[in-house]
Amino acid sequence: MIRIVKSILPKEKEYHLAVSMGVDSVAALFWLRWKGYKVIPLHFNHNLRAQNFTMQERFLALCEKLGIYGITETWVKGMGTEADCRDARLDFYSRMAAGGTIITAHHLDDWIESYLLNCLRGHPGKKPFRLESNFPNFTVIHPFLPTRKRDFLQFLQRNSWMEWVVQDETNSV
């Protein structure tokens, strides 16, 4: 069952949703719409490999199928470090959601993985990420932290929506 932290996600607000086209973010998009939340999907193409363009095309097709306005942008610099990619993505978010809130589909498994990586790096006291992260002109929230990845997967499978997912070749379900 998909669970959220309701206190950081009032229904009366409009949000932007980061959609990578993986299981987590596709499930979050369908679930939030099903529950009546107002979301504008955002997709950032990191332009690191050919699959990124497949993700972008699938994002646009999904938005068209749902009859919603989605925003996408392609990073023109191409290959870069993970930090470069994060900075470019945050720049995109700051321009698209200025003064607003962006939802990510980070879940409990992501949080645990981040915690374990911190431990392996010698920082066991460092928390992976907070429910809310404030940036100069926008906020990122992670309301799905009580949800397990398998719950997102089951939600998509039960509703026959797996066809929209692009399995990132650098991850596994």
Secondary structure, DSSP 8 states (H G I E B T S, - for coil): -----GGG--TTSEEEEE--SSHHHHHHHHHHHHTT-EEEEEEEE--SSTHHHHHHHHHHHHHHHHT---EEEE-TT-S--HHHHHHHHHHHHHHHSTTSEEE----HHHHHHHHHHHHHTT-TTS-S--SEEE-SS-EEE-TTTTS-HHHHHHHHHHTT-GGG----TT---
